[in-house]
Amino acid sequence: MAKKQKSPSPFEDCIRQYCKNNHITIETLADLTGVARGTIYNAFKPAHCPSMSLIIQLAHIMNIHQEVLMRLKWPDVVINYYPIKNNNFDQSKLDGAYYQRDASAFISETIPDGSIFPAGQTFVKTWTIQNVGEFIWENRFLQCVNELNPTQLAPLPNPENYILYPEQSLIPIPRTKPQQSITLKVSLTTPRVSGCYVSYWKMVDENGKLCFPDGYGLSSTIFVKMFGVNFARL
């Protein structure tokens, strides 16, 4: 008797359906995303935790919000997008912020996406990026822009318990010449409620305008440990 084929997960099914509707293969999607095809196939595995950068890249290409893919990948985990209150951030600053021949590239990071922490713990996340454009970066900052991620949460009795707090929401970026690499550090404190949390950051200029409005930005995705839940399968 033939062995019954296992049905794909909702995450895999969504991506395969996108490929089918757009008449492309997984290999082509991998090329568009800028990763090896094995990276996407690995993401289909229930026990594999894909990086947040892959989720963001796939969502960008598929023209959906990354939260959709996150909820499909981790259906049993509460994903909390509770915005950090920042009265200085104005979404109108998105307009006209693109600089020609200005570009950045991601090099490496510490605290890989999917890391598990207890509630109330402070940790330092670092990203190393490179100036791959033609301009010197001056008077720029890395800004926490969780406001760009919509929240689906109902009003909460103690909202401060649901926020992945940065010590600073605006980090100065040192003067960076073309082809030079720099490492940026942020200190974050985990919330007091179990779940999956994302801290999202983008580069802004001295006027608060996004330098790369169409870029993926930098992020940190962590799990706050749930008692009785086996995170090894995520």
C-alpha positions as CSV (number, residue, x, y, z in Angstrom):
1,M,0.0,0.0,0.0
2,A,1.4,3.4,-1.0
3,K,2.4,5.7,1.9
4,K,0.1,8.6,2.4
5,Q,1.8,11.9,1.5
6,K,2.0,14.4,4.3
7,S,0.0,17.6,3.6
8,P,2.1,20.8,3.5
9,S,2.0,23.2,6.4
10,P,-0.1,26.4,5.9
11,F,3.2,28.3,5.6
12,E,4.5,26.1,2.8
13,D,1.1,25.9,1.2
14,C,0.9,29.8,1.1
15,I,4.3,30.1,-0.6
16,R,3.7,27.2,-3.1
17,Q,0.3,28.7,-3.9
18,Y,2.0,32.1,-4.6
19,C,4.4,30.4,-6.9
20,K,1.6,28.5,-8.7
21,N,-0.5,31.7,-9.2
22,N,2.5,33.6,-10.5
23,H,3.9,30.7,-12.7
24,I,7.2,30.6,-11.0
25,T,9.2,27.8,-9.3
26,I,10.6,27.7,-5.7
27,E,14.0,28.1,-7.3
28,T,12.9,31.3,-9.0
29,L,11.4,32.6,-5.8
30,A,14.7,31.9,-4.1
31,D,16.6,33.8,-6.7
32,L,14.2,36.8,-6.3
33,T,14.6,36.6,-2.6
34,G,18.4,36.4,-2.8
35,V,18.8,33.1,-1.0
36,A,19.7,29.5,-1.9
37,R,16.7,27.4,-2.7
38,G,17.6,25.1,0.2
39,T,17.0,28.0,2.5
40,I,13.3,28.1,1.5
41,Y,12.9,24.3,1.6
42,N,14.4,24.3,5.1
43,A,11.9,27.0,6.1
44,F,9.1,24.5,5.2
45,K,10.3,22.0,7.8
46,P,8.3,22.2,11.1
47,A,11.4,22.0,13.3
48,H,13.2,24.8,11.4
49,C,13.1,28.4,12.5
50,P,13.7,30.7,9.5
51,S,15.4,34.1,10.0
52,M,13.3,37.2,10.2
53,S,15.1,38.7,7.2
54,L,13.9,35.7,5.1
55,I,10.3,36.3,6.3
56,I,10.5,40.0,5.5
57,Q,12.0,39.3,2.0
58,L,9.4,36.7,1.1
59,A,6.6,39.0,2.4
60,H,8.0,41.9,0.4
61,I,8.0,39.8,-2.8
62,M,4.6,38.3,-2.2
63,N,3.2,41.7,-1.4
64,I,1.8,40.7,2.0
65,H,2.7,41.8,5.6
66,Q,5.4,39.7,7.3
67,E,3.0,39.1,10.2
68,V,0.9,36.9,7.8
69,L,3.8,34.6,7.1
70,M,4.8,34.6,10.8
71,R,1.4,33.5,11.9
72,L,1.4,30.8,9.3
73,K,4.8,29.6,10.3
74,W,4.1,29.6,14.0
75,P,0.4,29.1,14.4
76,D,0.6,28.0,18.1
77,V,2.6,31.0,19.2
78,V,1.2,34.3,20.2
79,I,2.8,37.0,18.0
80,N,2.6,40.4,19.7
81,Y,3.0,43.5,17.7
82,Y,2.5,46.2,20.2
83,P,3.9,49.5,19.1
84,I,6.4,51.5,21.1
85,K,5.1,54.9,21.9
86,N,7.2,57.4,20.0
87,N,5.6,60.8,19.6
88,N,8.6,62.0,17.6
89,F,8.0,59.6,14.7
90,D,5.9,61.0,11.8
91,Q,5.0,58.5,9.0
92,S,4.7,61.5,6.6
93,K,8.5,61.5,6.8
94,L,8.5,58.5,4.5
95,D,7.9,60.7,1.5
96,G,10.9,61.8,-0.6
97,A,13.5,60.0,1.6
98,Y,15.2,58.0,-1.1
99,Y,18.8,59.0,-1.9
100,Q,20.1,58.0,-5.3
101,R,23.3,55.8,-5.3
102,D,22.9,55.4,-1.5
103,A,22.8,51.8,-0.3
104,S,23.5,49.6,2.6
105,A,24.1,45.8,2.9
106,F,23.6,43.5,5.8
107,I,26.7,41.6,6.9
108,S,26.0,39.7,10.2
109,E,24.2,39.9,13.5
110,T,24.3,38.5,17.1
111,I,21.3,36.9,18.9
112,P,19.9,35.0,15.9
113,D,16.2,35.2,15.2
114,G,14.2,32.6,17.2
115,S,16.4,32.9,20.3
116,I,14.5,32.1,23.5
117,F,14.7,34.4,26.6
118,P,13.0,34.5,30.0
119,A,10.7,37.4,30.8
120,G,12.2,40.6,31.9
121,Q,15.8,39.9,30.7
122,T,17.9,42.5,29.1
123,F,20.2,41.6,26.1
124,V,22.3,43.4,23.6
125,K,21.6,42.9,19.9
126,T,24.1,43.9,17.3
127,W,24.0,44.2,13.5
128,T,27.0,44.7,11.2
129,I,26.1,46.6,8.0
130,Q,28.2,48.0,5.1
131,N,27.9,51.2,3.2
132,V,27.8,49.9,-0.4
133,G,26.8,53.2,-1.9
134,E,28.7,56.3,-3.1
135,F,27.9,58.7,-0.3
136,I,29.4,59.1,3.2
137,W,26.9,58.4,5.9
138,E,26.8,61.4,8.2
139,N,24.3,62.6,10.9
140,R,22.3,59.4,10.6
141,F,20.6,57.2,13.2
142,L,19.1,53.8,13.6
143,Q,15.5,54.3,14.8
144,C,13.1,51.9,16.3
145,V,10.1,52.0,13.9
146,N,7.7,49.5,15.4
147,E,5.0,52.0,14.5
148,L,5.3,50.8,10.9
149,N,4.0,47.3,12.1
150,P,0.2,47.3,12.5
151,T,-1.1,45.9,15.8
152,Q,-4.0,43.5,15.9
153,L,-4.2,43.5,19.7
154,A,-7.3,44.5,21.6
155,P,-6.9,47.0,24.5
156,L,-4.7,45.5,27.2
157,P,-4.9,46.1,30.9
158,N,-1.1,46.5,31.3
159,P,0.2,47.2,27.8
160,E,3.8,47.8,29.1
161,N,4.0,44.1,29.7
162,Y,3.7,43.4,26.0
163,I,6.5,45.7,24.7
164,L,10.0,44.6,23.6
165,Y,11.6,47.7,25.2
166,P,14.8,49.2,23.7
167,E,17.0,51.2,26.1
168,Q,17.1,53.9,23.4
169,S,14.8,54.2,20.4
170,L,17.3,56.3,18.4
171,I,20.9,55.1,18.0
172,P,23.6,57.4,16.5
173,I,25.3,55.9,13.4
174,P,29.0,56.8,13.2
175,R,30.4,58.6,10.1
176,T,30.7,55.8,7.6
177,K,32.6,56.0,4.3
178,P,31.7,53.9,1.2
179,Q,32.7,50.3,1.5
180,Q,33.2,50.7,5.3
181,S,31.4,48.3,7.7
182,I,30.0,49.3,11.1
183,T,28.4,47.4,14.0
184,L,25.4,48.9,15.6
185,K,24.2,47.9,19.1
186,V,20.8,48.1,20.8
187,S,19.9,47.0,24.3
188,L,16.5,45.4,24.6
189,T,14.4,44.1,27.5
190,T,12.0,41.2,27.0
191,P,8.3,41.6,27.9
192,R,6.7,40.0,30.9
193,V,4.2,38.1,28.7
194,S,5.1,34.9,26.8
195,G,5.0,35.0,23.0
196,C,7.0,36.0,19.9
197,Y,8.2,39.6,19.7
198,V,9.8,41.7,17.0
199,S,11.8,44.9,17.3
200,Y,12.0,46.7,14.0
201,W,14.7,49.3,13.1
202,K,15.5,51.5,10.1
203,M,18.0,54.2,9.2
204,V,16.9,57.8,9.3
205,D,18.7,61.1,8.5
206,E,19.1,64.1,10.8
207,N,15.6,65.3,9.8
208,G,14.0,61.9,10.7
209,K,13.4,60.8,7.1
210,L,13.9,57.2,6.2
211,C,17.1,56.7,4.2
212,F,15.9,53.5,2.6
213,P,12.1,53.5,2.7
214,D,11.9,50.5,0.4
215,G,14.6,48.5,2.3
216,Y,13.9,45.6,4.7
217,G,15.4,47.3,7.7
218,L,16.9,45.5,10.7
219,S,15.0,43.5,13.2
220,S,15.3,41.2,16.2
221,T,12.8,38.4,16.6
222,I,12.8,36.6,20.0
223,F,10.6,34.2,21.9
224,V,9.7,34.8,25.6
225,K,9.6,31.4,27.1
226,M,6.2,29.8,27.6
227,F,5.9,27.2,30.4
228,G,4.7,23.9,29.0
229,V,5.5,24.7,25.4
230,N,8.3,23.0,23.5
231,F,10.1,25.6,21.5
232,A,12.4,23.0,20.0
233,R,9.9,22.2,17.4
234,L,9.6,25.8,16.1
